[in-house]
Amino acid sequence: MPKEEMPVSPRVGPQPGRWVLSHADIRTVVLGLMLAMFLAALNQTIVATALPTIGRDFRDFELLPWVVTAYLLTSTAVAPLYGKLSDIYSRRAMMLASIGIFVAGSAACAMASSMIMLILGRGLQGVGGGGILPLAQAILADGVAPRERGRYQAYMGSVWVTAGLGGPVLGGILAEHFHWSIIFWVNVPVGIIAALMAHQSLKRLPRHDRRHRLDLLGAGLMMAGAIPALLALTWGGTRFPWLSSPILSLVLLAAVLTVLFAWRLLRASEPFLPLPVLANPVMRMGSLCTSFSQGVVVGLTIYLPLYYELMHGFSAPDAGLALIPIVVMSTPGSIAAGRAMMHLEHYKRVPVIGLAFSIAGLALLAWKPGLSPATVAVVLSVVAFGIGTSYPVGTVSIQNAVSRYQVGAAMGAMNFFRGLTAAFIVAVMGAILLTGLGVSPVRGGDLAKAAADATVGAADAAPVFRNLFALGVLCVVASLIALLRMEERPLRGRSEDVPAPKA
């Protein structure tokens, strides 16, 4: 193993040039990161409730799903690129670029005069928004010692809860009482404030960038391969049947481009994704752990409203409110695991226990999907709390295991794999529901609408959702296995770092 990749034990003394920020500096940095992350998180939730209004305004419902898909495609595809570029040109420069592109995309969406223009604007938004999360994670890794990092990552996780709860409400109000374009114009002043805060707060951020050669061919192949793969997972079983020519063609194209990307990784003198990062066992197992656990949460968030409507007769607004446990409770789990990492030598124990409880909760729902709504809310709270414990442990373990000069690439790759895994789990869950409910996918089909048209009763829906929760069990079991196989390396503390120089 190259010397740069060797883990640093708590017994090692200070490293020349390696320094962290004071707690006051960290709070300033975290505040700026939280605002930037809130901008990206709010965008994903505030748009959802405005989609029907947008479709009516443009009189175009067939292309409406692309308003969501365009952002998903571009934001997932560019995540590794931002990570690599931040290792070359500094986190601060790339965060400002990410926010700037996002704001420009928001303005383009707000001024869109047709559905096509709106979709293009959403794609541009994704090009900017796709860099915010991996950059925020890498920035935190630069300024905070690994043993203390979980605490701050948990704080930033609360941003997603706030956006998850407030975004749909705010989006509905703005779309109903004003004009849908306001939901995009809101991003402009918030983005400018976030950029100003990032510009100021990140000045004292430790810099670990070094000279790299950017593998443009490798970057292009990776992003080109991701797009048809995501399209196949998004459209398969809903817009087109899984075995239809369009889906099979997309899968074939993704496979060919993936093989070419793998070939490029082996041939390039400095590949787009560094081979030591991909070969790092902690990187592999940590990414698998967080990808499967987060994918379950994403899938449940999408399909639980349908569960409440069919199994318990909830209205659409009430079904949305019933999502609060699964959306909110993962943050306390993250905070608990982050705090534990500061004090426990065997920090994996908390997420091991948490994921075990999540498996038990999902198994209970798979066994008895007709439990009362109150009981389901309690069980889902336990499931979300347990899954939340895996987030900081997986992320910090990866950051602690790779070279500080490759943290950006590692965070970009991790978020890329998370996005692909979440899309895969959502696609499989959708296929389970479509098959179980006897709904045939048609062009422009919508699962919720199709299921409603099928007039399925609670008794018929119970076996379908039993299979859905059973898939959740399998995914969380996979997450737990990856966590158990992940090496528990000692986390560096502040005592190993030297003070930051005066600005």
Order of alpha helices (4+ residues) and beta strands (2+ residues): beta-alpha-alpha-alpha-alpha-alpha-alpha-alpha-alpha-alpha-alpha-alpha-alpha-alpha-alpha-alpha-alpha-alpha-alpha-alpha-alpha-alpha-alpha-beta
